[in-house]
């Protein structure tokens, strides 16, 4: 079963952001237009404030994962069950507590 990949960032500058839950990396505009492919329950495309609440520009390193199920690096980073895409190695912030509750209710 093939999984549709996440959008690839259209630029690599200051507008890049990482999802605080799954660490997917896209531009602010991409999150605003189509949300997060792994965390659709955040509904970032419906509420643009959620892009700011659920993503961060503060992260370290990027990795591209084409086949998360078979990638040892994806398993090591605990992103092996997510869609193919560009991910950060580490984020410097935590998901806001009110969003963590949302995460547990939906998942």
Backbone bond lengths (Angstrom), bond angles and torsions (degrees), N, CA, C in turn:
res aa  C-N    CA-C-N  psi(-1)  N-CA   C-N-CA  omega(-1)  CA-C   N-CA-C  phi
1 X - - - 1.460 - - 1.527 109.03 -
2 X 1.293 117.31 115.28 1.456 122.31 -179.66 1.528 110.10 -80.74
3 X 1.320 114.83 137.67 1.449 120.86 178.13 1.519 108.32 -102.50
4 X 1.325 116.35 131.48 1.460 120.03 177.85 1.523 108.94 -64.11
5 X 1.318 117.60 132.31 1.462 120.05 -178.73 1.535 112.10 -73.70
6 X 1.319 114.14 158.86 1.460 120.64 173.97 1.520 108.60 -74.18
7 X 1.323 116.28 161.96 1.463 120.23 174.86 1.521 109.18 -62.32
8 X 1.310 115.52 141.59 1.466 121.52 175.79 1.528 106.92 -88.40
9 X 1.349 118.28 137.05 1.466 118.98 179.16 1.525 111.47 -53.34
10 X 1.316 115.44 136.86 1.461 120.75 -178.40 1.521 112.37 -84.63
11 X 1.340 116.73 -12.17 1.461 120.72 175.29 1.517 107.84 -154.21
12 X 1.309 115.71 161.11 1.463 120.13 -179.77 1.516 109.25 -122.90
13 X 1.321 115.51 71.38 1.456 121.12 -179.73 1.512 110.42 -131.63
14 X 1.310 115.08 -151.43 1.461 121.03 -177.15 1.527 113.05 -69.92
15 X 1.336 117.76 -15.72 1.464 119.53 -177.31 1.529 112.71 -82.41
16 X 1.335 118.75 -1.39 1.461 120.83 178.11 1.521 111.28 -70.68
17 X 1.330 115.57 141.37 1.459 121.93 178.36 1.518 108.06 -138.66
18 X 1.325 116.47 155.41 1.460 122.03 178.02 1.524 109.13 -120.12
19 X 1.317 116.24 137.21 1.466 121.14 175.48 1.525 108.08 -64.05
20 X 1.316 117.12 132.80 1.459 121.48 -177.90 1.529 112.68 -73.32
21 X 1.318 118.49 -17.57 1.459 120.50 178.73 1.526 111.79 -90.92
22 X 1.337 117.69 -54.30 1.472 120.54 -173.36 1.521 113.79 -105.25
23 X 1.326 118.69 -10.96 1.472 125.72 178.33 1.527 114.07 73.80
24 X 1.340 118.17 18.27 1.462 121.36 174.54 1.528 108.73 -64.90
25 X 1.331 117.22 138.25 1.463 122.14 -178.09 1.529 109.56 -110.94
26 X 1.328 115.45 126.26 1.465 123.08 174.44 1.527 106.66 -148.81
27 X 1.320 116.64 175.89 1.460 119.49 175.24 1.530 109.01 -79.04
28 X 1.313 115.77 161.37 1.468 120.86 176.53 1.528 110.15 -54.37
29 X 1.343 116.66 -46.80 1.472 120.33 -178.73 1.528 112.22 -61.82
30 X 1.326 117.80 -37.36 1.465 120.21 178.61 1.523 111.18 -66.08
31 X 1.329 117.93 -42.46 1.471 120.25 176.07 1.529 110.05 -62.74
32 X 1.341 116.49 -40.53 1.464 120.78 -178.88 1.532 110.91 -65.66
33 X 1.318 117.53 -38.21 1.467 121.29 -177.28 1.523 113.60 -78.99
34 X 1.343 117.37 -39.96 1.466 118.50 -173.65 1.523 114.99 -131.46
35 X 1.333 118.41 6.52 1.462 120.76 177.35 1.518 112.37 68.74
36 X 1.316 115.03 -160.00 1.463 122.38 179.85 1.525 108.20 -105.88
37 X 1.316 116.91 126.59 1.465 121.25 -177.74 1.526 112.69 -64.56
38 X 1.325 118.47 -26.77 1.470 121.85 178.73 1.520 112.51 -88.98
39 X 1.315 117.13 -28.22 1.467 122.04 -172.54 1.526 110.39 -121.82
40 X 1.308 116.63 53.47 1.473 120.59 -175.86 1.525 112.36 -61.30
41 X 1.342 117.21 -23.51 1.471 121.01 179.51 1.524 112.70 -64.99
42 X 1.346 119.27 -16.61 1.462 121.13 175.15 1.526 111.29 -72.76
43 X 1.339 117.60 -21.19 1.466 123.29 177.91 1.533 112.68 51.20
44 X 1.321 115.96 47.68 1.467 121.40 -179.19 1.525 111.98 -61.30
45 X 1.337 117.00 -31.96 1.465 119.70 -178.96 1.521 111.78 -71.03
46 X 1.331 118.58 -19.24 1.462 122.07 178.48 1.525 112.34 -91.97
47 X 1.325 117.58 -30.59 1.456 122.49 -177.39 1.526 108.18 -130.48
48 X 1.333 116.31 100.06 1.464 120.92 -173.06 1.524 113.07 -65.09
49 X 1.329 118.61 -21.93 1.473 120.71 175.00 1.522 110.58 -64.98
50 X 1.322 116.57 -27.49 1.472 120.38 179.61 1.528 111.36 -67.72
51 X 1.337 117.37 -27.09 1.466 119.51 176.38 1.525 108.44 -60.75
52 X 1.325 116.50 -43.93 1.465 121.06 179.02 1.526 110.38 -69.35
53 X 1.340 117.59 -39.89 1.467 121.66 -177.96 1.527 113.11 -71.24
54 X 1.329 117.42 -34.85 1.466 121.45 -170.85 1.523 114.40 -105.15
55 X 1.336 117.40 -1.01 1.466 120.65 177.95 1.519 109.64 -130.35
56 X 1.316 115.72 165.39 1.458 120.60 179.74 1.525 110.67 -143.76
57 X 1.342 116.97 146.29 1.463 119.63 172.68 1.538 111.27 -85.86
58 X 1.342 117.05 -3.55 1.468 122.30 -175.88 1.527 110.95 -97.94
59 X 1.320 115.33 94.46 1.461 119.78 178.57 1.517 109.41 -149.43
60 X 1.335 115.56 166.62 1.469 121.06 -177.64 1.514 111.03 -124.18
61 X 1.330 115.85 127.77 1.452 122.17 174.06 1.510 114.07 72.16
62 X 1.332 116.27 155.63 1.465 121.01 177.15 1.525 107.91 -137.85
63 X 1.330 115.06 146.96 1.458 121.75 176.00 1.525 107.40 -135.30
64 X 1.311 116.29 138.28 1.467 120.85 174.50 1.523 107.40 -98.93
65 X 1.323 116.01 130.14 1.457 121.24 -178.13 1.519 108.32 -120.83
66 X 1.328 115.68 116.11 1.465 120.31 -178.89 1.525 112.27 -92.05
67 X 1.334 117.56 -34.89 1.461 122.22 -179.18 1.525 108.25 -135.00
68 X 1.343 117.24 82.23 1.466 120.87 -174.32 1.532 114.41 -56.27
69 X 1.334 117.76 -33.50 1.461 120.46 -178.87 1.520 113.07 -66.94
70 X 1.318 117.30 -30.07 1.466 120.69 -176.45 1.525 113.48 -103.46
71 X 1.310 118.36 -7.89 1.466 122.09 -175.80 1.527 111.50 -83.89
72 X 1.324 116.79 122.08 1.468 119.44 176.89 1.531 109.84 -65.84
73 X 1.333 117.08 -34.80 1.467 120.55 179.71 1.526 110.18 -65.07
74 X 1.339 117.48 -40.91 1.463 120.89 178.36 1.530 110.39 -64.35
75 X 1.315 116.97 -41.73 1.475 119.44 177.98 1.522 110.44 -64.37
76 X 1.332 116.93 -42.19 1.454 121.61 -179.72 1.531 111.08 -62.34
77 X 1.343 116.46 -37.80 1.468 121.42 179.04 1.531 112.19 -84.61
78 X 1.316 117.28 -0.82 1.465 124.28 -179.68 1.533 112.12 62.86
79 X 1.330 115.41 39.16 1.466 120.54 175.69 1.526 110.47 -121.29
80 X 1.327 117.02 16.85 1.448 122.67 -176.68 1.523 115.21 -64.61
81 X 1.318 117.76 -19.99 1.466 121.27 -179.50 1.535 112.33 -98.07
82 X 1.326 116.85 0.19 1.463 120.73 -178.75 1.527 110.78 -89.67
83 X 1.334 116.27 171.52 1.462 121.45 -179.53 1.533 110.30 -72.84
84 X 1.324 118.16 155.08 1.466 120.05 174.51 1.531 109.85 -58.45
85 X 1.317 116.91 142.99 1.460 120.46 -179.82 1.509 111.74 168.93
86 X 1.325 115.53 -163.40 1.462 123.07 179.78 1.526 107.45 -105.53
87 X 1.327 116.27 128.54 1.462 122.22 -176.62 1.515 110.07 -128.32
88 X 1.336 115.68 157.70 1.449 120.12 174.78 1.526 108.99 -93.80
89 X 1.311 116.22 155.77 1.462 120.74 177.73 1.521 110.68 -77.31
90 X 1.327 117.46 -35.03 1.466 121.10 -178.59 1.527 110.57 -157.07
91 X 1.331 115.43 139.84 1.461 120.70 173.81 1.522 108.79 -103.88
92 X 1.335 115.90 153.55 1.461 121.41 -175.52 1.522 113.13 -100.29
93 X 1.331 117.15 4.06 1.460 120.92 -178.06 1.522 109.02 -133.26
94 X 1.335 115.64 167.28 1.465 121.13 177.06 1.527 109.80 -109.48
95 X 1.302 115.69 154.68 1.459 121.83 175.81 1.527 108.48 -65.41
96 X 1.339 118.96 133.86 1.465 120.51 179.33 1.540 110.89 -56.23
97 X 1.306 115.66 145.69 1.469 121.33 -175.08 1.524 112.69 -55.38
98 X 1.342 117.70 -40.30 1.471 119.82 -179.69 1.529 112.02 -65.82
99 X 1.325 117.55 -27.60 1.461 121.23 176.85 1.528 110.96 -79.64
100 X 1.329 117.89 -29.71 1.458 121.51 176.62 1.522 109.89 -65.17
101 X 1.319 117.54 -38.37 1.461 121.83 177.21 1.520 109.20 -63.34
102 X 1.336 116.96 -44.36 1.468 122.65 177.25 1.528 109.08 -57.98
103 X 1.319 116.75 -43.75 1.446 123.25 -179.11 1.532 111.00 -58.90
104 X 1.323 117.91 -46.10 1.457 121.39 -178.42 1.513 112.38 -69.64
105 X 1.333 117.61 -34.41 1.462 120.80 -179.26 1.516 111.72 -69.64
106 X 1.318 117.72 -34.46 1.458 121.07 -173.37 1.523 111.89 -89.92
107 X 1.310 117.04 -38.50 1.474 120.46 -173.27 1.487 112.07 -75.04
